[in-house]
Amino acid sequence: MTIPTPVPIGRRLALVSETDIEIYRFQPAGHVAATLGTRNGPVCAPLLVYSVLSADSIRLVHSDGVAITWTNIEIERDVLRAECEGRIKTFTIE
């Protein structure tokens, strides 16, 4: 049985932050195009791989093996909230 993906596929997720940049676009084939960095600072655009852990959790993995897990994912209208490394992050869904 396949677990449904707890993030919107093909839509842009943008972190709500005054200082940090995190933009993700999840693709059906298990890849994520990301833009990560800080405003007025360095930015990178890695291609990540994601896997669904449960109905409300995913793991993002970079090619160098660094993994980040999002848990307790909730979507309400055009907002996604997820716990990541002990912090709640809020993303707009565009």
Backbone hydrogen bonds in HBPLUS format (Angstrom, degrees):
<---DONOR---> <-ACCEPTOR-->    atom                        ^
c    i                          cat <-CA-CA->   ^        H-A-AA   ^      H-
h    n   atom  resd res      DA  || num        DHA   H-A  angle D-A-AA Bond
n    s   type  num  typ     dist DA aas  dist angle  dist       angle   num
A0010-GLY N   A0026-PHE O   2.72 MM  16  5.62 166.5  1.74 161.4 165.7     1
A0094-GLU N   A0012-ARG O   2.78 MM  82  5.05 169.8  1.79 155.5 158.9     2
A0013-LEU N   A0024-TYR O   2.80 MM  11  5.08 164.8  1.82 157.2 161.5     3
A0024-TYR N   A0013-LEU O   2.86 MM  11  5.08 155.5  1.92 144.1 152.4     4
A0014-ALA N   A0092-THR O   3.02 MM  78  5.27 156.6  2.07 143.9 151.4     5
A0092-THR N   A0014-ALA O   2.84 MM  78  5.27 157.6  1.89 148.0 147.0     6
A0015-LEU N   A0022-GLU O   2.83 MM   7  5.22 162.9  1.86 159.4 164.7     7
A0016-VAL N   A0090-THR O   2.82 MM  74  5.71 162.0  1.85 165.2 159.9     8
A0039-ARG N   A0019-THR O   2.84 MM  20  5.42 165.3  1.86 147.7 152.3     9
A0021-ILE N   A0037-GLY O   2.75 MM  16  4.96 166.9  1.76 137.3 133.8    10
A0037-GLY N   A0021-ILE O   2.92 MM  16  4.96 141.4  2.07 146.7 142.2    11
A0023-ILE N   A0035-THR O   2.89 MM  12  5.04 152.3  1.96 145.4 153.1    12
A0035-THR N   A0023-ILE O   2.86 MM  12  5.04 145.9  1.98 142.9 149.2    13
A0025-ARG N   A0033-ALA O   2.92 MM   8  5.26 136.4  2.12 144.9 157.0    14
A0033-ALA N   A0025-ARG O   3.10 MM   8  5.26 158.5  2.14 145.6 142.2    15
A0027-GLN N   A0031-HIS O   2.83 MM   4  5.36 162.9  1.86 173.7 168.8    16
A0030-GLY N   A0027-GLN O   3.19 MM   3  5.87 160.7  2.23 124.9 125.7    17
A0050-TYR N   A0030-GLY O   2.85 MM  20  5.36 162.6  1.88 140.1 145.5    18
A0032-VAL N   A0048-LEU O   2.80 MM  16  4.91 150.9  1.88 137.0 136.8    19
A0048-LEU N   A0032-VAL O   2.82 MM  16  4.91 167.8  1.84 153.5 152.6    20
A0034-ALA N   A0046-PRO O   3.11 MM  12  5.60 157.6  2.17 168.3 175.1    21
A0036-LEU N   A0044-CYS O   2.85 MM   8  5.38 162.0  1.89 152.9 159.1    22
A0044-CYS N   A0036-LEU O   2.76 MM   8  5.38 158.5  1.80 158.5 165.9    23
A0038-THR N   A0042-PRO O   3.14 MM   4  6.06 150.8  2.23 152.2 160.1    24
A0041-GLY N   A0038-THR O   3.05 MM   3  5.03 137.0  2.25 134.2 125.3    25
A0049-VAL N   A0061-VAL O   2.97 MM  12  5.23 162.1  2.00 146.9 152.7    26
A0061-VAL N   A0049-VAL O   2.76 MM  12  5.23 157.4  1.81 155.3 163.0    27
A0051-SER N   A0059-ARG O   2.94 MM   8  5.36 146.0  2.06 144.9 155.5    28
A0059-ARG N   A0051-SER O   2.91 MM   8  5.36 152.9  1.98 152.1 160.3    29
A0053-LEU N   A0057-SER O   2.92 MM   4  5.27 156.2  1.98 130.9 136.3    30
A0054-SER N   A0057-SER O   3.27 MM   3  5.02 161.6  2.31 131.9 129.0    31
A0057-SER N   A0054-SER O   3.41 MM   3  5.02 178.2  2.41 103.0 103.0    32
A0073-ILE N   A0056-ASP O   2.99 MM  17  4.82 178.6  1.99 135.9 136.3    33
A0058-ILE N   A0070-TRP O   2.95 MM  12  5.34 151.0  2.03 145.1 154.4    34
A0070-TRP N   A0058-ILE O   2.89 MM  12  5.34 158.0  1.94 149.2 156.5    35
A0060-LEU N   A0068-ILE O   2.74 MM   8  5.17 169.1  1.75 162.5 164.8    36
A0068-ILE N   A0060-LEU O   2.82 MM   8  5.17 156.3  1.88 150.5 158.5    37
A0062-HIS N   A0066-VAL O   2.90 MM   4  5.35 165.1  1.92 157.2 161.5    38
A0065-GLY N   A0062-HIS O   2.86 MM   3  5.41 158.9  1.91 124.2 126.7    39
A0071-THR N   A0083-GLU O   2.92 MM  12  5.12 161.2  1.95 144.4 150.6    40
A0083-GLU N   A0071-THR O   2.84 MM  12  5.12 173.5  1.85 154.8 154.5    41
A0074-GLU N   A0081-ARG O   2.85 MM   7  5.26 156.7  1.90 152.9 159.3    42
A0081-ARG N   A0074-GLU O   2.84 MM   7  5.26 161.9  1.88 155.0 161.2    43
A0076-GLU N   A0079-VAL O   2.89 MM   3  5.37 162.4  1.92 157.7 163.5    44
A0079-VAL N   A0076-GLU O   3.04 MM   3  5.37 141.9  2.19 120.4 132.1    45
A0093-ILE N   A0078-ASP O   2.85 MM  15  4.85 157.9  1.89 132.7 131.1    46
A0080-LEU N   A0091-PHE O   2.86 MM  11  5.11 163.9  1.89 147.9 153.3    47
A0091-PHE N   A0080-LEU O   2.77 MM  11  5.11 162.7  1.80 158.9 164.0    48
A0082-ALA N   A0089-LYS O   3.01 MM   7  5.42 153.3  2.08 147.8 156.0    49
A0089-LYS N   A0082-ALA O   2.76 MM   7  5.42 171.0  1.77 162.3 164.0    50
A0084-CYS N   A0087-ARG O   2.70 MM   3  5.25 163.4  1.72 156.2 160.4    51
A0087-ARG N   A0084-CYS O   3.03 MM   3  5.25 163.5  2.06 112.6 117.8    52
